Amino acid sequence: MRDIAVVAFVQTHHTGEDTGLSETELLAPVITEIKQRTGITRFGFTCSGSNDYLAGAPFSFVAALDAVGAWPPISESHVEMDAAWALYEAWVKLRHGEIDTALVYGFGKASQGDWAEIATVGYDPYYLTPLGVDADSMAALQARAHLERSGAKEDDLRAVVARSRAAGRDNPFALHLPDPEDGDHTVAPLRAHDVAPVTDGAAAVVLAAGDRARELCERPAWITGIDHRAEPHLPGVRDLSRSESARLAGERAGAAGVEVAELHTRYSHEELILREALGLGEEVTVNPSGGPLSADPIMATGLIRIGEAAARIHDGTAARALGHAASGPCLQQNLVCVLSGATNG
């Protein structure tokens, strides 16, 4: 099995409102830039992540291929979830030895609809979807369960948001949001600032294997461990105050000893749960980019976490970093990718 690395990462300057660009127009500059950075015009494999319900059209990923260029024919695939899982598919294909490079990208325009409501259609179709319970209400159930078990307070949630927004203001790609202010609960115990902001954006990552990675990048971010786990659809059959799937994925990926962790936390309480599940102590810097609480382009957010973690390896500010992605209600599915400046070998 060959070593695989993230060799390039590009993202949009995310916006909090619809600027009139289509998904294809949003994505095109990102693809152009990543091709220029790597000098590659045709990749061994291309894989994307998007959501037809959010786009409001079937097979929306097909139109986005106009930004990539699909002629002459390319080897291409797609996942109907966050592009972090598209990265996993590309990683598997690279490990098989059939190709040397892969382009992975994700995009989303949350300004096109209410994501908390749209997410409902992805829940269990027999019990949860008919209830019409939205994503924010589901998250609030989990937040309450965690606060009651752990003894954490709403002030702890506010501190997570304040730190994330402060970091986001130093990130030119994130939304520059003010410090959180007390207000009425949106869904108790969550307030408006505890929920990731509406964001439009896109991101792309290039993976490469072995010597090809060394040719393309001075300091490749080698994937030394990657794993994803899922829990049952129904929230009533699992302990919402914890994330067992994140714990398992972290153990399998070898999360111990990381210096930086980029976590896919769309709600403030999720950072507390994931810190516990992944064993991240105070010495670990969490979401130095500002994380999803500063910018949350749906279907690209998890991929951005991996890209941001890789960027810390690329610039030498970290020797070992973790990128995390989540999907489904109440952290139902979790993917953990551990990156290092050195290979396992």
SVG drawing of the C-alpha trace seen along z (x, -y; Angstrom):
<svg xmlns="http://www.w3.org/2000/svg" viewBox="-45 -42 55 44">
<polyline fill="none" stroke="black" stroke-width="0.4" points="0.0,0.0 1.4,-3.4 1.5,-6.5 -1.1,-9.1 -0.9,-12.9 -2.8,-16.1 -0.7,-18.2 -2.9,-21.2 -6.0,-22.9 -8.0,-25.8 -11.3,-27.4 -13.5,-30.3 -13.8,-33.5 -17.1,-32.4 -20.1,-34.6 -23.1,-34.8 -25.6,-35.7 -26.4,-34.7 -24.2,-36.7 -26.0,-35.5 -23.4,-32.9 -24.5,-29.4 -22.7,-26.4 -20.7,-26.0 -19.6,-29.7 -18.8,-29.4 -16.6,-26.3 -14.8,-27.4 -12.2,-29.7 -11.3,-27.1 -10.7,-24.4 -8.7,-26.9 -6.5,-27.9 -5.8,-24.3 -4.8,-23.3 -2.5,-26.2 -0.9,-25.4 -0.3,-21.8 0.4,-22.2 -2.0,-19.3 -4.8,-19.8 -6.1,-16.2 -6.3,-14.1 -6.3,-10.3 -9.6,-10.5 -12.2,-13.2 -14.7,-12.9 -17.1,-15.5 -19.6,-16.0 -22.9,-17.9 -26.5,-17.8 -29.4,-17.8 -32.0,-18.8 -29.9,-22.0 -29.3,-22.7 -33.0,-22.1 -32.2,-20.0 -31.5,-16.3 -27.9,-15.3 -26.7,-18.8 -23.1,-17.5 -23.3,-16.9 -23.6,-20.7 -20.7,-21.4 -18.5,-19.2 -18.5,-22.1 -16.0,-23.8 -13.7,-20.8 -13.9,-19.9 -15.2,-16.4 -13.9,-16.1 -12.0,-14.2 -13.8,-11.7 -12.5,-11.6 -12.8,-9.0 -15.3,-10.6 -17.5,-9.8 -19.7,-11.6 -21.1,-11.2 -24.3,-12.7 -22.8,-14.0 -19.9,-16.1 -16.9,-16.0 -14.8,-14.6 -16.4,-11.3 -15.4,-11.9 -11.9,-12.3 -12.2,-8.9 -13.3,-7.4 -10.4,-9.0 -8.0,-7.8 -9.2,-4.2 -8.7,-4.4 -5.2,-5.8 -4.3,-3.0 -5.3,-0.5 -2.5,-1.8 -4.5,-2.5 -3.9,-6.2 -1.3,-8.7 -3.5,-11.9 -7.0,-12.7 -9.1,-15.9 -11.7,-16.2 -14.1,-19.1 -17.3,-20.1 -19.7,-23.0 -22.9,-24.3 -25.2,-27.4 -27.0,-27.4 -28.5,-30.8 -30.8,-28.9 -32.9,-27.5 -33.3,-26.7 -30.8,-24.0 -32.2,-23.0 -35.5,-22.2 -33.9,-20.7 -31.8,-18.3 -35.0,-16.7 -35.5,-14.8 -32.3,-13.0 -33.4,-11.5 -35.0,-8.1 -37.8,-8.0 -40.2,-6.0 -40.1,-7.8 -38.0,-11.0 -38.8,-12.6 -42.6,-12.3 -42.2,-14.1 -40.7,-17.0 -38.2,-17.7 -35.5,-20.1 -31.7,-19.8 -31.5,-22.7 -34.1,-21.0 -32.2,-17.7 -29.0,-19.4 -30.7,-21.1 -31.7,-17.7 -28.1,-16.6 -26.8,-19.8 -29.2,-19.4 -28.2,-15.8 -24.5,-16.6 -24.8,-19.6 -26.8,-17.5 -24.3,-14.6 -21.1,-16.6 -22.0,-19.5 -21.0,-22.0 -22.9,-25.3 -24.2,-27.6 -21.2,-29.9 -19.0,-27.0 -20.9,-27.0 -20.6,-30.8 -16.8,-30.5 -16.5,-28.0 -18.3,-30.5 -16.3,-33.5 -13.0,-31.7 -14.2,-30.4 -15.3,-33.8 -12.1,-35.4 -10.1,-32.9 -12.4,-33.4 -11.7,-37.1 -8.1,-36.2 -9.0,-33.9 -9.6,-35.8 -11.8,-33.0 -14.2,-32.9 -17.2,-35.2 -16.0,-37.9 -18.6,-37.7 -18.9,-39.7 -18.5,-38.3 -21.6,-36.4 -24.2,-38.4 -26.8,-37.1 -30.3,-36.7 -33.3,-34.5 -32.8,-30.8 -33.5,-29.7 -34.1,-26.2 -33.0,-25.9 -30.2,-25.6 -28.9,-26.8 -29.0,-30.5 -28.5,-31.9 -24.7,-32.2 -24.5,-28.5 -25.5,-27.5 -23.2,-27.7 -24.0,-30.7 -25.6,-30.5 -22.6,-30.2 -22.1,-29.8 -18.8,-28.4 -16.7,-25.7 -13.3,-24.0 -11.0,-21.6 -8.2,-19.2 -5.6,-17.3 -4.4,-14.0 -1.3,-12.3 0.6,-9.1 4.3,-8.4 6.9,-10.1 4.3,-12.0 3.2,-13.7 6.8,-14.7 7.1,-16.2 4.0,-18.3 4.5,-19.6 7.5,-20.6 6.0,-19.3 3.1,-16.9 0.5,-16.3 0.6,-12.5 -2.6,-10.7 -1.3,-8.4 -4.8,-7.3 -8.3,-7.7 -11.6,-6.0 -15.3,-6.7 -18.1,-5.2 -21.8,-5.6 -24.4,-5.2 -28.2,-4.3 -30.6,-6.8 -32.8,-6.9 -31.5,-9.2 -33.4,-7.3 -31.3,-4.2 -27.9,-6.0 -26.4,-8.1 -26.7,-11.6 -24.4,-13.1 -21.5,-11.2 -20.2,-10.3 -19.2,-6.7 -18.7,-6.7 -16.2,-9.6 -14.4,-7.8 -14.1,-4.6 -13.0,-6.6 -10.4,-8.5 -9.0,-5.3 -8.8,-3.6 -7.2,-6.6 -4.7,-7.1 -5.8,-10.5 -3.6,-10.5 -0.8,-13.0 -2.1,-15.5 -1.2,-19.2 -4.0,-20.7 -7.6,-19.5 -10.1,-21.0 -13.5,-19.8 -16.7,-19.8 -18.8,-21.5 -21.9,-23.1 -23.1,-23.6 -21.1,-24.9 -21.8,-21.9 -20.4,-19.5 -16.9,-20.7 -17.2,-19.6 -18.5,-16.2 -15.8,-15.7 -13.0,-16.8 -14.0,-14.1 -14.6,-11.4 -11.2,-12.1 -9.2,-12.6 -8.2,-16.2 -6.6,-17.9 -6.1,-21.6 -2.7,-21.3 -4.5,-20.7 -5.4,-23.7 -9.0,-23.3 -10.3,-25.0 -7.6,-27.7 -9.3,-28.6 -12.5,-29.5 -14.2,-26.3 -17.8,-25.9 -19.0,-28.5 -17.2,-31.1 -18.0,-29.6 -20.2,-26.6 -20.5,-26.0 -22.7,-22.8 -21.1,-19.8 -17.7,-21.4 -17.3,-22.1 -15.8,-18.7 -13.4,-18.7 -12.3,-22.2 -11.5,-20.8 -9.1,-18.3 -7.7,-21.0 -7.1,-23.4 -5.4,-20.6 -3.2,-19.8 -2.3,-23.5 -0.8,-23.4 1.5,-20.6 2.3,-22.3 3.4,-25.5 5.3,-23.7 3.3,-25.1 2.3,-21.5 3.9,-18.1 0.7,-16.2 -2.9,-17.4 -6.4,-16.0 -9.3,-16.8 -12.8,-15.7 -16.1,-15.6 -19.6,-14.8 -22.9,-14.0 -26.4,-13.3 -28.3,-14.3 -26.5,-14.6 -23.1,-13.6 -24.5,-10.4 -21.6,-9.8 -18.0,-10.8 -14.8,-10.7 -11.4,-11.3 -8.3,-11.9 -4.9,-12.2 -2.2,-14.0 1.6,-14.1 4.7,-15.7 6.2,-12.2 4.8,-8.9 4.0,-5.9 7.0,-4.2"/>
</svg>
